[in-house]
Amino acid sequence: MNPGIEEEGGKVATSFIDTMKSQPLALSLVVMNIMLMGLLYYIAEVSKETRRQEVSVLIDQQKEMSQLLYKCIPAETLKELQK
C-alpha cells in the first residue's frame, strides 16, 4: 500500500528534526537565513515607502514649478504660442 501525503510529510519532518538535533550548526544556519530574509523584506518595504514619498514630493514640486512658469509668460507670447 502506498503511503499517503500525511505519512510522507511526517517522515520528512521527522528526518529534518533528527538532522537538526544531530547538527545544531545546520539549525542555526537555517534560523539565521530565515532572520536574514525577514530583515531584507523589512528593508525593501521601508525603501519602497521612502521612494513613494520622494516621488510624490517631486511631482508636487513640478506642478508648482509649471504653475509659476505659466504665470511668468506674458499674455501676448501665450497667444502667439497657441496659434
Secondary structure as UniProt FT lines:
FT   HELIX           5..22
FT   HELIX           24..72
FT   HELIX           75..82
//
